């Protein structure tokens, strides 16, 4: 144990000051540059086909564009003429990757019948996305002014692990149990009408 004397306190302060000086000089000689922050993710290719049908990109709506301007990743929209596929790609866990039901509620839709659905029910149709037989996704009906939309979503990590619950994904990613980048897929289809 070190004695609490004037001499030892002065020596401790000198030692601390020397270490701080070394840290300052090391920072000055390291080029003086801060590492650039990562705002998005590496651009990944958008699919050319969805469930065996050719898709084409769509522009983001004004509401989506305002959100995308603050989103820490990339948002893309595609369509095959009968449904809209929204892809949200992120490189780090973020609370801005929230459930699609929240978006629809914010836009004035009433959410009905929210449930988990096994993708194995649609395994033949989902084969182009490489769905596993035990995968689930969250689905619901969104209604507004006579329009009814069927919406299903799922988040997939870099290793193919899938999440139907955004909160479960967030905590798995934040705790290192899921590795990125991640892609959230939201598929919307009008009910009782032709194309969307």
PyMOL CGO cylinders between C-alpha atoms (Angstrom):
from pymol import cmd
from pymol.cgo import CYLINDER

trace = [
    CYLINDER, 0.00, 0.00, 0.00, 1.25, 3.49, -0.90, 0.3, 1, 1, 1, 1, 1, 1,
    CYLINDER, 1.25, 3.49, -0.90, 1.47, 6.03, 1.91, 0.3, 1, 1, 1, 1, 1, 1,
    CYLINDER, 1.47, 6.03, 1.91, -0.74, 9.13, 1.52, 0.3, 1, 1, 1, 1, 1, 1,
    CYLINDER, -0.74, 9.13, 1.52, 2.03, 11.72, 1.68, 0.3, 1, 1, 1, 1, 1, 1,
    CYLINDER, 2.03, 11.72, 1.68, 2.61, 15.01, -0.10, 0.3, 1, 1, 1, 1, 1, 1,
    CYLINDER, 2.61, 15.01, -0.10, 5.49, 13.47, -2.05, 0.3, 1, 1, 1, 1, 1, 1,
    CYLINDER, 5.49, 13.47, -2.05, 3.41, 10.46, -3.29, 0.3, 1, 1, 1, 1, 1, 1,
    CYLINDER, 3.41, 10.46, -3.29, 0.45, 12.70, -4.24, 0.3, 1, 1, 1, 1, 1, 1,
    CYLINDER, 0.45, 12.70, -4.24, 2.75, 15.00, -6.24, 0.3, 1, 1, 1, 1, 1, 1,
    CYLINDER, 2.75, 15.00, -6.24, 4.41, 12.02, -7.94, 0.3, 1, 1, 1, 1, 1, 1,
    CYLINDER, 4.41, 12.02, -7.94, 0.96, 10.60, -8.85, 0.3, 1, 1, 1, 1, 1, 1,
    CYLINDER, 0.96, 10.60, -8.85, -0.08, 13.93, -10.41, 0.3, 1, 1, 1, 1, 1, 1,
    CYLINDER, -0.08, 13.93, -10.41, 3.14, 14.17, -12.40, 0.3, 1, 1, 1, 1, 1, 1,
    CYLINDER, 3.14, 14.17, -12.40, 2.70, 10.57, -13.65, 0.3, 1, 1, 1, 1, 1, 1,
    CYLINDER, 2.70, 10.57, -13.65, -0.93, 11.26, -14.61, 0.3, 1, 1, 1, 1, 1, 1,
    CYLINDER, -0.93, 11.26, -14.61, 0.09, 14.46, -16.44, 0.3, 1, 1, 1, 1, 1, 1,
    CYLINDER, 0.09, 14.46, -16.44, 2.81, 12.56, -18.33, 0.3, 1, 1, 1, 1, 1, 1,
    CYLINDER, 2.81, 12.56, -18.33, 0.35, 9.90, -19.47, 0.3, 1, 1, 1, 1, 1, 1,
    CYLINDER, 0.35, 9.90, -19.47, -2.09, 12.59, -20.65, 0.3, 1, 1, 1, 1, 1, 1,
    CYLINDER, -2.09, 12.59, -20.65, 0.73, 14.31, -22.59, 0.3, 1, 1, 1, 1, 1, 1,
    CYLINDER, 0.73, 14.31, -22.59, 1.66, 11.01, -24.27, 0.3, 1, 1, 1, 1, 1, 1,
    CYLINDER, 1.66, 11.01, -24.27, -1.99, 10.40, -25.26, 0.3, 1, 1, 1, 1, 1, 1,
    CYLINDER, -1.99, 10.40, -25.26, -2.27, 13.92, -26.69, 0.3, 1, 1, 1, 1, 1, 1,
    CYLINDER, -2.27, 13.92, -26.69, 0.92, 13.56, -28.71, 0.3, 1, 1, 1, 1, 1, 1,
    CYLINDER, 0.92, 13.56, -28.71, -0.12, 10.11, -29.96, 0.3, 1, 1, 1, 1, 1, 1,
    CYLINDER, -0.12, 10.11, -29.96, -3.38, 11.61, -31.22, 0.3, 1, 1, 1, 1, 1, 1,
    CYLINDER, -3.38, 11.61, -31.22, -1.55, 14.46, -32.93, 0.3, 1, 1, 1, 1, 1, 1,
    CYLINDER, -1.55, 14.46, -32.93, 0.85, 12.14, -34.76, 0.3, 1, 1, 1, 1, 1, 1,
    CYLINDER, 0.85, 12.14, -34.76, -1.79, 9.64, -35.85, 0.3, 1, 1, 1, 1, 1, 1,
    CYLINDER, -1.79, 9.64, -35.85, -2.79, 11.83, -38.77, 0.3, 1, 1, 1, 1, 1, 1,
    CYLINDER, -2.79, 11.83, -38.77, -5.36, 13.82, -36.83, 0.3, 1, 1, 1, 1, 1, 1,
    CYLINDER, -5.36, 13.82, -36.83, -8.26, 12.21, -38.65, 0.3, 1, 1, 1, 1, 1, 1,
    CYLINDER, -8.26, 12.21, -38.65, -11.33, 10.83, -36.99, 0.3, 1, 1, 1, 1, 1, 1,
    CYLINDER, -11.33, 10.83, -36.99, -12.65, 7.60, -38.43, 0.3, 1, 1, 1, 1, 1, 1,
    CYLINDER, -12.65, 7.60, -38.43, -15.57, 8.31, -40.74, 0.3, 1, 1, 1, 1, 1, 1,
    CYLINDER, -15.57, 8.31, -40.74, -18.92, 7.33, -39.30, 0.3, 1, 1, 1, 1, 1, 1,
    CYLINDER, -18.92, 7.33, -39.30, -20.84, 4.57, -41.02, 0.3, 1, 1, 1, 1, 1, 1,
    CYLINDER, -20.84, 4.57, -41.02, -24.25, 5.90, -42.04, 0.3, 1, 1, 1, 1, 1, 1,
    CYLINDER, -24.25, 5.90, -42.04, -25.44, 3.08, -44.25, 0.3, 1, 1, 1, 1, 1, 1,
    CYLINDER, -25.44, 3.08, -44.25, -24.50, -0.33, -45.46, 0.3, 1, 1, 1, 1, 1, 1,
    CYLINDER, -24.50, -0.33, -45.46, -22.74, -1.73, -48.44, 0.3, 1, 1, 1, 1, 1, 1,
    CYLINDER, -22.74, -1.73, -48.44, -24.98, -1.61, -51.46, 0.3, 1, 1, 1, 1, 1, 1,
    CYLINDER, -24.98, -1.61, -51.46, -26.40, -5.04, -52.09, 0.3, 1, 1, 1, 1, 1, 1,
    CYLINDER, -26.40, -5.04, -52.09, -28.14, -5.97, -55.27, 0.3, 1, 1, 1, 1, 1, 1,
    CYLINDER, -28.14, -5.97, -55.27, -31.88, -5.80, -55.39, 0.3, 1, 1, 1, 1, 1, 1,
    CYLINDER, -31.88, -5.80, -55.39, -33.63, -8.99, -56.46, 0.3, 1, 1, 1, 1, 1, 1,
    CYLINDER, -33.63, -8.99, -56.46, -34.73, -9.24, -60.09, 0.3, 1, 1, 1, 1, 1, 1,
    CYLINDER, -34.73, -9.24, -60.09, -37.44, -11.79, -59.23, 0.3, 1, 1, 1, 1, 1, 1,
    CYLINDER, -37.44, -11.79, -59.23, -39.78, -12.27, -56.30, 0.3, 1, 1, 1, 1, 1, 1,
    CYLINDER, -39.78, -12.27, -56.30, -41.69, -15.52, -55.81, 0.3, 1, 1, 1, 1, 1, 1,
    CYLINDER, -41.69, -15.52, -55.81, -40.78, -16.48, -59.38, 0.3, 1, 1, 1, 1, 1, 1,
    CYLINDER, -40.78, -16.48, -59.38, -42.06, -13.23, -60.95, 0.3, 1, 1, 1, 1, 1, 1,
    CYLINDER, -42.06, -13.23, -60.95, -39.94, -10.40, -62.38, 0.3, 1, 1, 1, 1, 1, 1,
    CYLINDER, -39.94, -10.40, -62.38, -39.94, -7.24, -60.25, 0.3, 1, 1, 1, 1, 1, 1,
    CYLINDER, -39.94, -7.24, -60.25, -39.15, -3.64, -61.03, 0.3, 1, 1, 1, 1, 1, 1,
    CYLINDER, -39.15, -3.64, -61.03, -38.02, -0.86, -58.69, 0.3, 1, 1, 1, 1, 1, 1,
    CYLINDER, -38.02, -0.86, -58.69, -40.45, 1.85, -57.54, 0.3, 1, 1, 1, 1, 1, 1,
    CYLINDER, -40.45, 1.85, -57.54, -39.72, 5.36, -56.32, 0.3, 1, 1, 1, 1, 1, 1,
    CYLINDER, -39.72, 5.36, -56.32, -40.28, 6.01, -52.63, 0.3, 1, 1, 1, 1, 1, 1,
    CYLINDER, -40.28, 6.01, -52.63, -43.43, 7.94, -51.75, 0.3, 1, 1, 1, 1, 1, 1,
    CYLINDER, -43.43, 7.94, -51.75, -42.99, 11.41, -50.21, 0.3, 1, 1, 1, 1, 1, 1,
    CYLINDER, -42.99, 11.41, -50.21, -43.63, 10.00, -46.70, 0.3, 1, 1, 1, 1, 1, 1,
    CYLINDER, -43.63, 10.00, -46.70, -41.18, 7.14, -47.28, 0.3, 1, 1, 1, 1, 1, 1,
    CYLINDER, -41.18, 7.14, -47.28, -38.55, 9.54, -48.64, 0.3, 1, 1, 1, 1, 1, 1,
    CYLINDER, -38.55, 9.54, -48.64, -38.79, 11.78, -45.56, 0.3, 1, 1, 1, 1, 1, 1,
    CYLINDER, -38.79, 11.78, -45.56, -38.27, 8.72, -43.36, 0.3, 1, 1, 1, 1, 1, 1,
    CYLINDER, -38.27, 8.72, -43.36, -35.47, 7.38, -45.61, 0.3, 1, 1, 1, 1, 1, 1,
    CYLINDER, -35.47, 7.38, -45.61, -33.59, 10.69, -45.29, 0.3, 1, 1, 1, 1, 1, 1,
    CYLINDER, -33.59, 10.69, -45.29, -33.13, 9.95, -41.55, 0.3, 1, 1, 1, 1, 1, 1,
    CYLINDER, -33.13, 9.95, -41.55, -32.97, 6.15, -41.77, 0.3, 1, 1, 1, 1, 1, 1,
    CYLINDER, -32.97, 6.15, -41.77, -29.55, 4.62, -40.91, 0.3, 1, 1, 1, 1, 1, 1,
    CYLINDER, -29.55, 4.62, -40.91, -29.54, 2.31, -43.92, 0.3, 1, 1, 1, 1, 1, 1,
    CYLINDER, -29.54, 2.31, -43.92, -31.25, 1.90, -47.26, 0.3, 1, 1, 1, 1, 1, 1,
    CYLINDER, -31.25, 1.90, -47.26, -34.92, 1.60, -48.17, 0.3, 1, 1, 1, 1, 1, 1,
    CYLINDER, -34.92, 1.60, -48.17, -35.98, 0.17, -51.54, 0.3, 1, 1, 1, 1, 1, 1,
    CYLINDER, -35.98, 0.17, -51.54, -39.41, -0.53, -53.05, 0.3, 1, 1, 1, 1, 1, 1,
    CYLINDER, -39.41, -0.53, -53.05, -40.15, -3.13, -55.73, 0.3, 1, 1, 1, 1, 1, 1,
    CYLINDER, -40.15, -3.13, -55.73, -43.29, -4.44, -57.38, 0.3, 1, 1, 1, 1, 1, 1,
    CYLINDER, -43.29, -4.44, -57.38, -44.33, -7.40, -59.48, 0.3, 1, 1, 1, 1, 1, 1,
    CYLINDER, -44.33, -7.40, -59.48, -47.59, -5.65, -60.45, 0.3, 1, 1, 1, 1, 1, 1,
    CYLINDER, -47.59, -5.65, -60.45, -49.72, -7.33, -57.77, 0.3, 1, 1, 1, 1, 1, 1,
    CYLINDER, -49.72, -7.33, -57.77, -47.77, -6.62, -54.57, 0.3, 1, 1, 1, 1, 1, 1,
    CYLINDER, -47.77, -6.62, -54.57, -45.25, -4.12, -53.22, 0.3, 1, 1, 1, 1, 1, 1,
    CYLINDER, -45.25, -4.12, -53.22, -42.04, -5.35, -51.61, 0.3, 1, 1, 1, 1, 1, 1,
    CYLINDER, -42.04, -5.35, -51.61, -40.24, -2.91, -49.28, 0.3, 1, 1, 1, 1, 1, 1,
    CYLINDER, -40.24, -2.91, -49.28, -36.65, -3.79, -48.37, 0.3, 1, 1, 1, 1, 1, 1,
    CYLINDER, -36.65, -3.79, -48.37, -35.02, -2.00, -45.42, 0.3, 1, 1, 1, 1, 1, 1,
    CYLINDER, -35.02, -2.00, -45.42, -31.30, -2.74, -45.07, 0.3, 1, 1, 1, 1, 1, 1,
    CYLINDER, -31.30, -2.74, -45.07, -29.30, -1.79, -41.94, 0.3, 1, 1, 1, 1, 1, 1,
    CYLINDER, -29.30, -1.79, -41.94, -25.76, -2.46, -40.77, 0.3, 1, 1, 1, 1, 1, 1,
    CYLINDER, -25.76, -2.46, -40.77, -26.29, -1.93, -37.03, 0.3, 1, 1, 1, 1, 1, 1,
    CYLINDER, -26.29, -1.93, -37.03, -29.13, -2.44, -34.57, 0.3, 1, 1, 1, 1, 1, 1,
    CYLINDER, -29.13, -2.44, -34.57, -31.47, 0.54, -34.67, 0.3, 1, 1, 1, 1, 1, 1,
    CYLINDER, -31.47, 0.54, -34.67, -34.85, 1.43, -33.20, 0.3, 1, 1, 1, 1, 1, 1,
    CYLINDER, -34.85, 1.43, -33.20, -35.68, 3.07, -36.54, 0.3, 1, 1, 1, 1, 1, 1,
    CYLINDER, -35.68, 3.07, -36.54, -36.24, -0.40, -37.96, 0.3, 1, 1, 1, 1, 1, 1,
    CYLINDER, -36.24, -0.40, -37.96, -39.67, -0.74, -36.42, 0.3, 1, 1, 1, 1, 1, 1,
    CYLINDER, -39.67, -0.74, -36.42, -42.69, -2.96, -37.14, 0.3, 1, 1, 1, 1, 1, 1,
    CYLINDER, -42.69, -2.96, -37.14, -44.64, -2.23, -40.33, 0.3, 1, 1, 1, 1, 1, 1,
    CYLINDER, -44.64, -2.23, -40.33, -47.84, -2.13, -38.26, 0.3, 1, 1, 1, 1, 1, 1,
    CYLINDER, -47.84, -2.13, -38.26, -46.48, 1.02, -36.58, 0.3, 1, 1, 1, 1, 1, 1,
    CYLINDER, -46.48, 1.02, -36.58, -46.03, 2.68, -40.00, 0.3, 1, 1, 1, 1, 1, 1,
    CYLINDER, -46.03, 2.68, -40.00, -49.54, 1.80, -41.11, 0.3, 1, 1, 1, 1, 1, 1,
    CYLINDER, -49.54, 1.80, -41.11, -51.04, 3.03, -37.81, 0.3, 1, 1, 1, 1, 1, 1,
    CYLINDER, -51.04, 3.03, -37.81, -49.16, 6.32, -38.20, 0.3, 1, 1, 1, 1, 1, 1,
    CYLINDER, -49.16, 6.32, -38.20, -50.69, 6.68, -41.68, 0.3, 1, 1, 1, 1, 1, 1,
    CYLINDER, -50.69, 6.68, -41.68, -54.20, 6.23, -40.27, 0.3, 1, 1, 1, 1, 1, 1,
    CYLINDER, -54.20, 6.23, -40.27, -54.77, 2.54, -41.03, 0.3, 1, 1, 1, 1, 1, 1,
    CYLINDER, -54.77, 2.54, -41.03, -56.62, 0.25, -38.64, 0.3, 1, 1, 1, 1, 1, 1,
    CYLINDER, -56.62, 0.25, -38.64, -54.63, -2.93, -37.95, 0.3, 1, 1, 1, 1, 1, 1,
    CYLINDER, -54.63, -2.93, -37.95, -56.54, -6.21, -37.70, 0.3, 1, 1, 1, 1, 1, 1,
    CYLINDER, -56.54, -6.21, -37.70, -55.68, -9.86, -37.24, 0.3, 1, 1, 1, 1, 1, 1,
    CYLINDER, -55.68, -9.86, -37.24, -52.00, -9.46, -36.42, 0.3, 1, 1, 1, 1, 1, 1,
    CYLINDER, -52.00, -9.46, -36.42, -50.54, -12.97, -36.22, 0.3, 1, 1, 1, 1, 1, 1,
    CYLINDER, -50.54, -12.97, -36.22, -47.50, -15.11, -36.89, 0.3, 1, 1, 1, 1, 1, 1,
    CYLINDER, -47.50, -15.11, -36.89, -47.70, -17.18, -40.04, 0.3, 1, 1, 1, 1, 1, 1,
    CYLINDER, -47.70, -17.18, -40.04, -45.54, -20.12, -41.04, 0.3, 1, 1, 1, 1, 1, 1,
    CYLINDER, -45.54, -20.12, -41.04, -43.81, -19.56, -44.34, 0.3, 1, 1, 1, 1, 1, 1,
    CYLINDER, -43.81, -19.56, -44.34, -44.01, -23.33, -44.88, 0.3, 1, 1, 1, 1, 1, 1,
    CYLINDER, -44.01, -23.33, -44.88, -47.65, -22.63, -45.82, 0.3, 1, 1, 1, 1, 1, 1,
    CYLINDER, -47.65, -22.63, -45.82, -46.22, -20.83, -48.82, 0.3, 1, 1, 1, 1, 1, 1,
    CYLINDER, -46.22, -20.83, -48.82, -42.98, -22.81, -49.21, 0.3, 1, 1, 1, 1, 1, 1,
    CYLINDER, -42.98, -22.81, -49.21, -43.46, -23.36, -52.94, 0.3, 1, 1, 1, 1, 1, 1,
    CYLINDER, -43.46, -23.36, -52.94, -44.03, -19.68, -53.56, 0.3, 1, 1, 1, 1, 1, 1,
    CYLINDER, -44.03, -19.68, -53.56, -41.20, -18.62, -51.24, 0.3, 1, 1, 1, 1, 1, 1,
    CYLINDER, -41.20, -18.62, -51.24, -38.56, -20.97, -52.68, 0.3, 1, 1, 1, 1, 1, 1,
    CYLINDER, -38.56, -20.97, -52.68, -36.93, -18.13, -54.62, 0.3, 1, 1, 1, 1, 1, 1,
    CYLINDER, -36.93, -18.13, -54.62, -36.17, -16.39, -51.31, 0.3, 1, 1, 1, 1, 1, 1,
    CYLINDER, -36.17, -16.39, -51.31, -34.66, -19.56, -49.81, 0.3, 1, 1, 1, 1, 1, 1,
    CYLINDER, -34.66, -19.56, -49.81, -37.25, -19.82, -47.03, 0.3, 1, 1, 1, 1, 1, 1,
    CYLINDER, -37.25, -19.82, -47.03, -36.77, -22.53, -44.45, 0.3, 1, 1, 1, 1, 1, 1,
    CYLINDER, -36.77, -22.53, -44.45, -39.73, -24.76, -43.59, 0.3, 1, 1, 1, 1, 1, 1,
    CYLINDER, -39.73, -24.76, -43.59, -39.85, -23.56, -39.96, 0.3, 1, 1, 1, 1, 1, 1,
    CYLINDER, -39.85, -23.56, -39.96, -39.68, -19.82, -40.70, 0.3, 1, 1, 1, 1, 1, 1,
    CYLINDER, -39.68, -19.82, -40.70, -42.42, -17.50, -39.56, 0.3, 1, 1, 1, 1, 1, 1,
    CYLINDER, -42.42, -17.50, -39.56, -43.36, -13.97, -40.48, 0.3, 1, 1, 1, 1, 1, 1,
    CYLINDER, -43.36, -13.97, -40.48, -45.70, -11.43, -38.91, 0.3, 1, 1, 1, 1, 1, 1,
    CYLINDER, -45.70, -11.43, -38.91, -48.82, -10.68, -40.96, 0.3, 1, 1, 1, 1, 1, 1,
    CYLINDER, -48.82, -10.68, -40.96, -51.83, -8.39, -40.52, 0.3, 1, 1, 1, 1, 1, 1,
    CYLINDER, -51.83, -8.39, -40.52, -54.61, -6.62, -42.41, 0.3, 1, 1, 1, 1, 1, 1,
    CYLINDER, -54.61, -6.62, -42.41, -54.42, -2.81, -42.69, 0.3, 1, 1, 1, 1, 1, 1,
    CYLINDER, -54.42, -2.81, -42.69, -57.73, -1.01, -43.46, 0.3, 1, 1, 1, 1, 1, 1,
    CYLINDER, -57.73, -1.01, -43.46, -58.37, 2.60, -44.39, 0.3, 1, 1, 1, 1, 1, 1,
    CYLINDER, -58.37, 2.60, -44.39, -61.20, 4.25, -46.33, 0.3, 1, 1, 1, 1, 1, 1,
    CYLINDER, -61.20, 4.25, -46.33, -62.43, 1.02, -47.91, 0.3, 1, 1, 1, 1, 1, 1,
    CYLINDER, -62.43, 1.02, -47.91, -58.95, -0.21, -48.82, 0.3, 1, 1, 1, 1, 1, 1,
    CYLINDER, -58.95, -0.21, -48.82, -57.75, -3.48, -47.28, 0.3, 1, 1, 1, 1, 1, 1,
    CYLINDER, -57.75, -3.48, -47.28, -54.11, -4.51, -47.47, 0.3, 1, 1, 1, 1, 1, 1,
    CYLINDER, -54.11, -4.51, -47.47, -52.49, -7.77, -46.42, 0.3, 1, 1, 1, 1, 1, 1,
    CYLINDER, -52.49, -7.77, -46.42, -49.04, -7.02, -45.00, 0.3, 1, 1, 1, 1, 1, 1,
    CYLINDER, -49.04, -7.02, -45.00, -46.37, -9.58, -43.99, 0.3, 1, 1, 1, 1, 1, 1,
    CYLINDER, -46.37, -9.58, -43.99, -42.86, -8.89, -42.73, 0.3, 1, 1, 1, 1, 1, 1,
    CYLINDER, -42.86, -8.89, -42.73, -39.69, -10.61, -41.60, 0.3, 1, 1, 1, 1, 1, 1,
    CYLINDER, -39.69, -10.61, -41.60, -36.07, -9.63, -40.81, 0.3, 1, 1, 1, 1, 1, 1,
    CYLINDER, -36.07, -9.63, -40.81, -33.12, -11.75, -41.93, 0.3, 1, 1, 1, 1, 1, 1,
    CYLINDER, -33.12, -11.75, -41.93, -29.52, -11.51, -40.75, 0.3, 1, 1, 1, 1, 1, 1,
    CYLINDER, -29.52, -11.51, -40.75, -26.28, -12.21, -42.64, 0.3, 1, 1, 1, 1, 1, 1,
    CYLINDER, -26.28, -12.21, -42.64, -26.31, -15.88, -41.53, 0.3, 1, 1, 1, 1, 1, 1,
    CYLINDER, -26.31, -15.88, -41.53, -29.90, -16.54, -42.64, 0.3, 1, 1, 1, 1, 1, 1,
    CYLINDER, -29.90, -16.54, -42.64, -31.42, -16.34, -39.16, 0.3, 1, 1, 1, 1, 1, 1,
    CYLINDER, -31.42, -16.34, -39.16, -34.91, -14.85, -39.43, 0.3, 1, 1, 1, 1, 1, 1,
    CYLINDER, -34.91, -14.85, -39.43, -37.07, -12.84, -37.07, 0.3, 1, 1, 1, 1, 1, 1,
    CYLINDER, -37.07, -12.84, -37.07, -40.81, -12.14, -37.24, 0.3, 1, 1, 1, 1, 1, 1,
    CYLINDER, -40.81, -12.14, -37.24, -40.65, -9.83, -34.23, 0.3, 1, 1, 1, 1, 1, 1,
    CYLINDER, -40.65, -9.83, -34.23, -38.75, -6.55, -34.54, 0.3, 1, 1, 1, 1, 1, 1,
    CYLINDER, -38.75, -6.55, -34.54, -38.05, -6.32, -30.82, 0.3, 1, 1, 1, 1, 1, 1,
    CYLINDER, -38.05, -6.32, -30.82, -36.63, -9.87, -30.76, 0.3, 1, 1, 1, 1, 1, 1,
    CYLINDER, -36.63, -9.87, -30.76, -34.40, -8.95, -33.72, 0.3, 1, 1, 1, 1, 1, 1,
    CYLINDER, -34.40, -8.95, -33.72, -33.22, -5.72, -32.07, 0.3, 1, 1, 1, 1, 1, 1,
    CYLINDER, -33.22, -5.72, -32.07, -32.19, -7.40, -28.82, 0.3, 1, 1, 1, 1, 1, 1,
    CYLINDER, -32.19, -7.40, -28.82, -30.55, -10.36, -30.60, 0.3, 1, 1, 1, 1, 1, 1,
    CYLINDER, -30.55, -10.36, -30.60, -28.57, -7.92, -32.75, 0.3, 1, 1, 1, 1, 1, 1,
    CYLINDER, -28.57, -7.92, -32.75, -27.68, -5.62, -29.84, 0.3, 1, 1, 1, 1, 1, 1,
    CYLINDER, -27.68, -5.62, -29.84, -26.51, -8.58, -27.72, 0.3, 1, 1, 1, 1, 1, 1,
    CYLINDER, -26.51, -8.58, -27.72, -24.38, -10.04, -30.55, 0.3, 1, 1, 1, 1, 1, 1,
    CYLINDER, -24.38, -10.04, -30.55, -26.62, -13.08, -31.10, 0.3, 1, 1, 1, 1, 1, 1,
    CYLINDER, -26.62, -13.08, -31.10, -27.41, -12.00, -34.68, 0.3, 1, 1, 1, 1, 1, 1,
    CYLINDER, -27.41, -12.00, -34.68, -24.89, -10.56, -37.13, 0.3, 1, 1, 1, 1, 1, 1,
    CYLINDER, -24.89, -10.56, -37.13, -25.53, -7.98, -39.83, 0.3, 1, 1, 1, 1, 1, 1,
    CYLINDER, -25.53, -7.98, -39.83, -26.13, -6.61, -42.22, 0.3, 1, 1, 1, 1, 1, 1,
    CYLINDER, -26.13, -6.61, -42.22, -29.85, -7.20, -41.82, 0.3, 1, 1, 1, 1, 1, 1,
    CYLINDER, -29.85, -7.20, -41.82, -32.69, -6.94, -44.32, 0.3, 1, 1, 1, 1, 1, 1,
    CYLINDER, -32.69, -6.94, -44.32, -36.29, -6.38, -43.30, 0.3, 1, 1, 1, 1, 1, 1,
    CYLINDER, -36.29, -6.38, -43.30, -38.75, -7.50, -45.97, 0.3, 1, 1, 1, 1, 1, 1,
    CYLINDER, -38.75, -7.50, -45.97, -42.31, -6.16, -45.94, 0.3, 1, 1, 1, 1, 1, 1,
    CYLINDER, -42.31, -6.16, -45.94, -44.72, -7.47, -48.59, 0.3, 1, 1, 1, 1, 1, 1,
    CYLINDER, -44.72, -7.47, -48.59, -48.04, -5.65, -49.13, 0.3, 1, 1, 1, 1, 1, 1,
    CYLINDER, -48.04, -5.65, -49.13, -50.87, -6.86, -51.32, 0.3, 1, 1, 1, 1, 1, 1,
    CYLINDER, -50.87, -6.86, -51.32, -54.29, -5.30, -51.88, 0.3, 1, 1, 1, 1, 1, 1,
    CYLINDER, -54.29, -5.30, -51.88, -57.20, -7.56, -50.94, 0.3, 1, 1, 1, 1, 1, 1,
    CYLINDER, -57.20, -7.56, -50.94, -60.16, -7.76, -53.30, 0.3, 1, 1, 1, 1, 1, 1,
    CYLINDER, -60.16, -7.76, -53.30, -58.60, -5.53, -55.96, 0.3, 1, 1, 1, 1, 1, 1,
    CYLINDER, -58.60, -5.53, -55.96, -56.32, -5.99, -58.95, 0.3, 1, 1, 1, 1, 1, 1,
    CYLINDER, -56.32, -5.99, -58.95, -52.82, -4.61, -58.92, 0.3, 1, 1, 1, 1, 1, 1,
    CYLINDER, -52.82, -4.61, -58.92, -51.30, -2.31, -56.32, 0.3, 1, 1, 1, 1, 1, 1,
]
cmd.load_cgo(trace, "trace")
